[in-house]
Amino acid sequence: MDATLKGAPSSIFYPRVMNLGSRIRQAWVVSKPASRSRARLRSDSASDVDAQAEAERKRLDSEAREAMKVVAEQSQADDRPGAWKWQIRKRVWDLLEAEDIARMPRPVHHRIPNFQGAELAADKLRKMPVFEDAKCVKVNPDTPQKPVRYMTLRGMIDDFRLMYTQNRNLSLTGMKKLLVPQPRLRTGFFSMLDPVSMNDRDMREAVTQTGFRKFGKPLGLDAKLKVDLIVIGSVAVDPKTGARLGKGEGFAELEYGMLRFMGAIDDSTLIVTTVHDKQLVDEIQADKLLIHDVPVDVICTPTQVIFTNTTIPKPTGIYWDRLSPEKLNQIRILQQLKRQIENETGVALTLGPSERLPPTAQRVNQRTSGR
């Protein structure tokens, strides 16, 4: 280095850098109020969206309460089997909303209701030996059971990593898998999710409705599988008898019946539900349950695990004479199964009487809503 430059300030060597740093600092000072203003605008905009969504939720909740009031009143004069269930559903849905136990999507009327503490209930199940030992777990596609679906995928990888440290030759083949029905069975049958090639971000997406289709392997009625554990959602459940009420559309019962038909499950396959403690009731009349109603063996809430020791018989398959033409027309896989059975036996299956299908839930269009 030239002797005349020794001891010179660094700004002589790096004038552009120094000037650039100065300009950045000046620009930051000048733009700081503007940035804060933009941030406030974004915050205000988000608050407006949230406020609008909440107002819409309350409007839909009010409409749902009124509609449920009509349904409950009609059920009192309705002598059809199962009509009495709507009064219990209405009471539970109203209670979850009134005490703000419900979580999005709301209102929870006509849904398997999402609830505060769903993750805690799922964690109770995760610690049970029956879950730890299960190789294939079937979980319903509703929102409150999303934590169960995630922990099934996540837990499999965590367990494998722990075992792999002890046995480097261990293969992922045969590890726990997740079986999920397509929502309302409207686009297909079941999807099998295997987390072998998933990272955590993939797993979190895979347990949503869109993720079922993206990551799941579609299964047909001829799939050979054995399900070790069934997890279903509930609107209300009796801890003393295991009697359970769903949202009234019968999908859990149809899914169970199809799995029995496939030979994937039997009477010994445990059925677990995760619910809030406020969903525990004592007015479900077990003697009035229908032949296709599915009882539960275990109830997991945010605070406790209950073994019901149920004596209610489990369905042995699909009861076609209880299936209405309207319900059959909703579900392509059932139409396919009906044709298959009729072609194989040469006998036409007799369906049940026509019915007015129950209303479906209304969804609030909010950024955070949904499965």
C-alpha positions as MATLAB code, in Angstrom:
seq = 'MDATLKGAPSSIFYPRVMNLGSRIRQAWVVSKPASRSRARLRSDSASDVDAQAEAERKRLDSEAREAMKVVAEQSQADDRPGAWKWQIRKRVWDLLEAEDIARMPRPVHHRIPNFQGAELAADKLRKMPVFEDAKCVKVNPDTPQKPVRYMTLRGMIDDFRLMYTQNRNLSLTGMKKLLVPQPRLRTGFFSMLDPVSMNDRDMREAVTQTGFRKFGKPLGLDAKLKVDLIVIGSVAVDPKTGARLGKGEGFAELEYGMLRFMGAIDDSTLIVTTVHDKQLVDEIQADKLLIHDVPVDVICTPTQVIFTNTTIPKPTGIYWDRLSPEKLNQIRILQQLKRQIENETGVALTLGPSERLPPTAQRVNQRTSGR';
ca = [
       0.000    0.000    0.000;
       1.189    3.543   -0.802;
       2.796    5.061    2.298;
       0.843    8.237    1.821;
      -2.363    6.267    2.380;
      -1.300    4.527    5.584;
      -3.473    5.549    8.501;
      -6.063    7.105    6.220;
      -9.694    6.624    7.271;
     -11.527    3.664    5.753;
     -13.934    6.031    4.013;
     -11.201    6.838    1.546;
     -11.010    3.222    0.451;
     -14.754    2.512    0.546;
     -16.510    5.808   -0.182;
     -19.321    4.133   -2.124;
     -20.012    1.683    0.657;
     -20.006    4.405    3.271;
     -22.269    6.615    1.196;
     -24.590    3.670    0.506;
     -24.872    2.892    4.211;
     -25.656    6.524    4.931;
     -28.318    6.587    2.234;
     -29.899    3.383    3.586;
     -30.049    4.832    7.101;
     -31.545    8.074    5.802;
     -34.069    6.186    3.671;
     -35.050    4.014    6.632;
     -35.632    7.066    8.825;
     -37.696    8.756    6.117;
     -39.694    5.629    5.249;
     -40.264    4.462    8.822;
     -43.475    6.458    9.360;
     -44.721    5.375    5.940;
     -43.981    1.732    6.715;
     -45.820    2.028    9.980;
     -48.745    3.608    8.177;
     -48.836    0.764    5.664;
     -48.630   -1.761    8.476;
     -51.513   -0.027   10.233;
     -53.504   -0.105    7.004;
     -52.845   -3.827    6.607;
     -53.757   -4.421   10.232;
     -56.921   -2.355    9.899;
     -57.816   -4.215    6.700;
     -57.296   -7.587    8.381;
     -59.358   -6.441   11.352;
     -62.154   -5.400    9.003;
     -62.105   -8.822    7.331;
     -62.145  -10.577   10.708;
     -64.978   -8.355   11.928;
     -66.995   -9.045    8.782;
     -66.380  -12.781    9.107;
     -67.417  -12.733   12.765;
     -70.585  -10.789   11.919;
     -71.362  -13.290    9.177;
     -70.706  -16.171   11.569;
     -73.108  -14.730   14.126;
     -75.744  -14.235   11.439;
     -75.386  -17.828   10.254;
     -75.365  -19.038   13.844;
     -78.637  -17.238   14.510;
     -80.158  -18.714   11.359;
     -78.865  -22.174   12.298;
     -80.370  -21.911   15.781;
     -83.741  -20.966   14.337;
     -83.554  -23.767   11.781;
     -82.579  -26.264   14.473;
     -85.468  -25.044   16.631;
     -87.850  -25.876   13.801;
     -86.198  -29.273   13.260;
     -86.372  -30.068   16.985;
     -90.033  -29.056   17.178;
     -90.841  -31.162   14.127;
     -88.980  -34.126   15.619;
     -91.272  -34.065   18.652;
     -94.212  -34.808   16.385;
     -92.195  -37.059   14.056;
     -92.683  -40.761   14.665;
     -89.874  -41.858   12.324;
     -87.052  -43.830   13.978;
     -84.223  -41.504   14.939;
     -86.220  -38.272   14.830;
     -85.725  -37.817   18.598;
     -81.958  -37.421   18.072;
     -82.319  -33.907   16.681;
     -83.331  -32.443   20.032;
     -80.077  -33.693   21.569;
     -78.004  -32.454   18.644;
     -79.593  -29.021   18.872;
     -78.914  -28.759   22.595;
     -75.238  -29.667   22.186;
     -74.666  -27.408   19.174;
     -76.354  -24.489   20.926;
     -74.331  -25.083   24.091;
     -70.979  -25.163   22.290;
     -71.777  -21.897   20.542;
     -73.269  -20.167   23.606;
     -70.255  -20.987   25.810;
     -67.777  -20.195   23.001;
     -66.347  -23.697   23.154;
     -66.848  -24.012   19.410;
     -63.982  -23.324   17.031;
     -63.959  -22.606   13.318;
     -65.590  -23.572   11.088;
     -68.605  -21.946   12.731;
     -71.454  -22.064   13.311;
     -71.107  -25.698   14.312;
     -74.741  -26.629   13.651;
     -75.079  -29.551   11.228;
     -71.367  -30.343   11.659;
     -69.158  -32.622   13.664;
     -68.296  -29.623   15.854;
     -64.755  -28.367   16.220;
     -63.976  -27.472   19.824;
     -61.493  -25.829   22.155;
     -59.028  -28.473   23.313;
     -59.251  -30.770   20.277;
     -55.450  -31.106   20.361;
     -55.534  -32.169   24.026;
     -58.147  -34.830   23.286;
     -56.002  -36.082   20.414;
     -52.975  -36.217   22.690;
     -54.907  -38.389   25.147;
     -55.448  -40.843   22.303;
     -51.812  -40.654   21.179;
     -50.642  -41.960   24.564;
     -52.908  -45.013   24.489;
     -51.302  -48.411   23.743;
     -54.060  -49.215   21.247;
     -52.991  -46.216   19.173;
     -49.274  -46.873   19.561;
     -49.704  -50.470   18.401;
     -52.020  -49.728   15.455;
     -50.493  -50.082   11.978;
     -53.470  -48.653   10.104;
     -55.729  -46.001   11.620;
     -58.947  -44.856    9.953;
     -59.860  -41.264   10.894;
     -62.873  -39.245    9.763;
     -62.217  -36.125    7.629;
     -63.822  -33.569    9.974;
     -61.978  -30.584   11.447;
     -61.850  -31.583   15.159;
     -60.060  -34.814   14.211;
     -57.379  -33.021   12.187;
     -54.933  -33.256   15.140;
     -55.511  -37.028   15.220;
     -54.742  -37.301   11.516;
     -51.579  -35.233   11.892;
     -50.266  -37.121   14.909;
     -50.860  -40.412   13.062;
     -48.533  -39.281   10.279;
     -46.111  -37.374   12.499;
     -45.988  -40.046   15.168;
     -45.090  -42.724   12.661;
     -42.008  -40.822   11.535;
     -40.967  -39.963   15.106;
     -41.331  -43.586   16.187;
     -39.326  -44.759   13.198;
     -36.475  -42.352   13.913;
     -36.311  -43.564   17.497;
     -36.236  -47.221   16.470;
     -33.801  -46.540   13.612;
     -31.177  -45.341   16.076;
     -31.310  -48.835   17.557;
     -31.590  -50.770   14.286;
     -30.050  -49.218   11.182;
     -31.473  -51.941    8.964;
     -35.047  -51.037    9.874;
     -37.369  -50.444    6.911;
     -40.288  -48.028    6.769;
     -42.356  -50.755    5.128;
     -45.155  -51.842    7.435;
     -45.168  -48.732    9.609;
     -48.345  -46.858   10.636;
     -50.597  -45.591    7.839;
     -53.569  -43.231    7.809;
     -56.846  -44.127    6.115;
     -59.215  -41.220    5.441;
     -62.597  -41.296    3.684;
     -63.266  -38.702    1.048;
     -65.473  -36.010    2.656;
     -69.115  -37.045    2.331;
     -67.832  -39.840    0.040;
     -68.686  -37.487   -2.819;
     -65.499  -37.820   -4.879;
     -64.510  -41.376   -4.101;
     -63.998  -43.875   -1.337;
     -60.949  -43.931    0.931;
     -57.471  -42.486    0.568;
     -54.409  -44.084    2.134;
     -51.727  -41.664    3.317;
     -48.201  -42.940    3.844;
     -45.828  -40.322    5.318;
     -42.605  -42.012    4.175;
     -41.830  -39.318    1.593;
     -43.457  -36.377    3.429;
     -41.807  -33.577    5.354;
     -43.638  -31.811    8.181;
     -45.117  -29.188    5.859;
     -46.470  -31.929    3.598;
     -48.008  -33.701    6.583;
     -49.826  -30.582    7.722;
     -51.283  -30.182    4.251;
     -52.002  -33.889    3.856;
     -54.472  -33.884    6.751;
     -56.728  -31.317    5.018;
     -59.390  -31.963    2.405;
     -57.202  -30.816   -0.460;
     -54.286  -32.764    0.993;
     -56.261  -36.026    0.938;
     -56.477  -35.726   -2.832;
     -52.919  -34.476   -3.328;
     -51.035  -36.944   -1.129;
     -53.477  -39.824   -0.704;
     -53.547  -43.026   -2.694;
     -57.161  -43.708   -3.763;
     -58.476  -47.112   -2.763;
     -61.251  -49.116   -4.353;
     -63.688  -51.620   -2.920;
     -61.299  -54.434   -3.854;
     -58.453  -53.046   -1.706;
     -56.922  -55.555    0.691;
     -56.342  -53.897    4.043;
     -56.703  -54.402    7.740;
     -57.725  -51.453    9.892;
     -56.544  -51.681   13.493;
     -58.291  -48.630   14.950;
     -61.204  -46.392   13.953;
     -61.488  -42.764   15.061;
     -64.782  -41.004   14.418;
     -66.226  -37.615   15.284;
     -69.405  -37.131   17.286;
     -71.958  -34.488   18.143;
     -72.928  -36.213   21.397;
     -71.894  -39.409   23.151;
     -73.007  -41.233   26.291;
     -69.988  -42.224   28.425;
     -71.945  -44.938   30.249;
     -73.231  -46.846   27.226;
     -71.067  -45.747   24.281;
     -74.166  -44.588   22.399;
     -73.168  -41.942   19.867;
     -74.868  -39.332   17.701;
     -73.257  -37.904   14.588;
     -74.503  -34.941   12.609;
     -77.370  -36.935   11.168;
     -76.172  -37.728    7.652;
     -75.063  -41.298    8.289;
     -71.628  -41.171    6.655;
     -69.761  -42.688    9.599;
     -72.202  -45.603    9.567;
     -71.831  -46.103    5.808;
     -68.036  -45.982    6.018;
     -68.106  -48.530    8.838;
     -70.484  -50.761    6.902;
     -68.295  -50.701    3.796;
     -65.194  -51.573    5.813;
     -67.081  -54.525    7.310;
     -68.121  -55.587    3.807;
     -64.467  -55.468    2.700;
     -63.356  -57.542    5.673;
     -61.053  -54.740    6.861;
     -62.597  -54.650   10.349;
     -64.636  -56.842   12.654;
     -66.405  -56.632   16.003;
     -63.109  -56.479   17.866;
     -61.872  -53.355   16.057;
     -61.923  -50.548   18.613;
     -63.858  -47.370   17.839;
     -62.664  -44.146   19.465;
     -64.190  -40.671   19.423;
     -62.585  -37.368   20.418;
     -65.012  -34.787   21.832;
     -65.255  -31.947   24.329;
     -66.467  -32.797   27.837;
     -69.594  -30.725   27.158;
     -70.535  -33.226   24.443;
     -70.960  -35.980   27.023;
     -74.672  -36.590   27.566;
     -76.902  -39.089   29.336;
     -80.137  -38.828   27.347;
     -79.260  -40.959   24.301;
     -81.677  -43.872   24.535;
     -79.605  -46.902   23.599;
     -82.701  -49.045   23.126;
     -83.938  -46.623   20.461;
     -80.756  -46.665   18.389;
     -81.061  -48.073   14.885;
     -79.355  -51.236   13.695;
     -76.786  -49.278   11.651;
     -75.825  -46.824   14.443;
     -72.158  -47.146   15.429;
     -71.315  -47.145   19.183;
     -67.912  -46.186   20.581;
     -65.569  -48.156   22.816;
     -63.397  -45.258   23.970;
     -64.012  -41.527   24.461;
     -61.098  -39.079   24.605;
     -61.816  -35.556   25.855;
     -59.355  -32.780   26.725;
     -59.479  -33.921   30.371;
     -60.063  -37.678   30.434;
     -60.162  -41.057   28.716;
     -63.351  -43.079   29.157;
     -63.754  -46.781   28.385;
     -67.461  -47.251   27.777;
     -67.513  -51.079   27.844;
     -70.374  -50.746   25.404;
     -72.741  -53.646   24.922;
     -74.474  -52.030   21.941;
     -74.085  -54.314   18.897;
     -71.916  -52.977   16.098;
     -73.254  -52.999   12.530;
     -72.255  -56.031   10.479;
     -72.341  -54.344    7.085;
     -74.538  -52.108    4.962;
     -78.254  -52.372    5.610;
     -79.605  -51.668    2.159;
     -83.217  -51.843    3.296;
     -82.496  -48.841    5.563;
     -80.745  -46.843    2.817;
     -82.952  -44.301    1.056;
     -82.784  -43.700   -2.719;
     -81.908  -40.066   -1.970;
     -78.860  -41.051    0.096;
     -77.766  -43.626   -2.495;
     -77.928  -40.995   -5.232;
     -75.455  -38.867   -3.260;
     -72.699  -41.492   -3.091;
     -71.148  -42.957   -6.240;
     -69.127  -45.612   -4.433;
     -72.327  -47.009   -2.903;
     -73.968  -47.093   -6.324;
     -70.938  -49.002   -7.606;
     -71.103  -51.458   -4.703;
     -74.817  -52.025   -5.215;
     -74.276  -52.848   -8.895;
     -71.390  -55.159   -7.990;
     -73.445  -57.120   -5.451;
     -76.436  -57.348   -7.771;
     -74.249  -58.564  -10.671;
     -72.585  -61.180   -8.478;
     -75.783  -62.475   -6.873;
     -78.257  -61.862   -9.660;
     -80.659  -60.421   -7.073;
     -81.797  -56.801   -6.951;
     -81.197  -55.137   -3.607;
     -84.235  -53.570   -1.975;
     -83.744  -50.024   -0.712;
     -85.424  -48.295    2.193;
     -88.151  -45.645    1.977;
     -87.582  -42.155    0.621;
     -86.431  -39.492    3.041;
     -85.882  -35.778    3.256;
     -82.156  -35.426    3.685;
     -81.025  -33.236    6.606;
     -79.629  -29.766    5.879;
     -75.890  -29.332    5.504;
     -73.743  -26.785    7.333;
     -73.159  -23.281    6.051;
     -69.554  -22.170    5.912;
     -68.258  -18.710    6.777;
     -65.886  -17.418    4.087;
     -62.941  -16.584    6.318;
     -59.235  -16.949    5.674;
     -58.752  -19.211    8.674;
     -61.845  -21.319    8.294;
     -62.044  -24.763    6.841;
     -60.361  -28.057    7.364;
];
